[in-house]
């Protein structure tokens, strides 16, 4: 009888843990989507909003990685570019894939460098994401016929601004994870 009670109690711990994970993931995803929607409520120039929103989204990705776990961070990494497409921030649905892969690289590289200093973890994640986004978009744009002006704008957005937003997002995440 005691074994059954322990097994049931242990099962409840697993269920409670899963419920907490799902709830925390949902809350952080909702907050991230609010961040992503700020450009519709705060009248900032597009270039400036890219830095603000990109930094907040990257911070959310790393907070999810650090405090909830890899799978939660991956959910956020994949859902955010889908929503960005529906918000008409990504001009073509095929662009969802490289952005999701860039976010995934950011999260995985940050996690991979787990025992390193936070600055090194963020630097590795930022460089990996930025490089991957640039290469994937450069490759993808060789197959897609879009205006040269739009292609240049996309390549600019996938270059050095990714380094800035990745680093700022990492700094924000570091400050927040120390407090929670």
N, C-alpha and C positions, 0 to 999 in steps of 0.2 A: 504494500500500500504506500509506503514512504517513497519508493522508487517512482510510482505513478505521480505522486504529488510533486516530486522534484522535477520529473520530466515535464509535467504540465507547467510548473513554475518557470522552468528553463525555457519552455516554448513561448510563454508570455513575454519573457525578456527579449527573445528574438523578435516577436511580433512588435513589442514596444519599440525596440531599436529600429526596426524597419519603418514603423509609423513615424518615428522621429526623423529618420532620414528623409522619408518622402515629404513630410511637412516642411522640414528645413529647406529641402531642394525647391519645393513649390514656392515658399516665401522668397527665397533668394532669386529664383527665376522671375517671379512677379516684380521684385524690386529692380532687377536688371532690365526687364522690359519697360518699366517706368523710366529708368535712366535713358534707355534707347529712344523713348518717345519725347524726351525733353525738348528736342529740336522743334517740335510742333507747338510748344507752349512758351518757350523762351526765345525771344527774337534775337538770335545771334547770327552773325555771318556764317555761312556753311563751313568755311575753313576752321573757324574758331570752335564751332559746335562739334566738329570732328575730334578735336583734341579733348574737349570736355567729356563728351559721350564715350569716345573710345577708351579714355582713361578709366571712367567709371565701370564700363563693361569689363575691361581687363581686370580691374580690381575685384569685381564680382566673381570672375572665373577663378582667380587665385584664392579668394576667401572660400569659395566652394571646395576647391581642392584641399585646402589646409584644414578646414573645419568640418566638412561633411564627407568628403571622399571623392575618389576619381570618377565614379559613375555619375554622381550628382553634377560634377563639373562638366562632364561630357554632355549631359542633357542640356545644360545651359549653353555649352559651346556649339551645339547643333541647332537648338531652337532659335537662338538670336539671329543668325543669318536668314533663317526662314521668315521670321517676322520682319527683318530689314527688307526683304524682297517685297513682302506685302505692304510695307510702308513706302514702297517705291524708292528705296535708298539703293537697292541693287537693280540695275536696269534690266538684267536678264536672269531667269531662274537658274541657269547653269552656273552663275556666279555664287550661288549658295554653297556649292561643293568646295571650292577653294577656301572660302571664308571659314566654313566649318572645319576644314582640315587645318587651317592656320590656328584657329582657336584650340583645336585638339592638340596641336604641336605645342602651343603655349602651355597648356595644362600639363601635358605629359613630360615635357622637358623640365618644368618647374618641379614636378614630383620626382623625376629621375635624379635631380641634383639634391635630393632630400637632406643630406647631412651637411651640405655646404652652407656657407654664410648666406643670409637672405639676399644680399646684393648680388652675389654670384649666381644664385638660383634665378633671380629675376633677369639678370643679364643674359644667361643662357637661354631662358624661355623667350625673351624679347628678340634676341638675335635669330633664334630658330624660327619663330613665327614670322618675323619680318622677311627673312630670306625666303622662306617657303612661299609666302604670299606673293612676293615679287616674281619668283620663278614660275609659279603656277599661273599667275595672270599673264605674264609675258608669253608663256607657252599657249595658253588658252586663246589669247587674242590673235594668235597666228591663224586660228581656224574660224574666227567669228568676224563677220563683216559689219563693223560699226564705224562711225565717223572717226577720222583721225583725232579730232578735238576731244571726243568722249574717251577714246582709247588713251590719249595722253593724260586726261584727268584721272582715269582709273589707275594708270601706272604711277602717277604722282601720289595718289591716296594710298597705294600699296607699297610705297617706298619709305622714305625717312619719317613720315608721320607715324608709321607703325612702331618705329623705335621709340619715339617720344611717348606715345600713348601706352606702350608696353611698360616702359620704365616708370612713368607716373602712376599707372595702375598698380604696379608692383609695390611702389612706395605707399600708396593709399592702403593696399591690402595689408602690408606689414604693420602699419599703424593701427588698423582696425583689429587684426587678429591678435595683436598683443593685448587688446582690451577685452576681447570676448573669449 
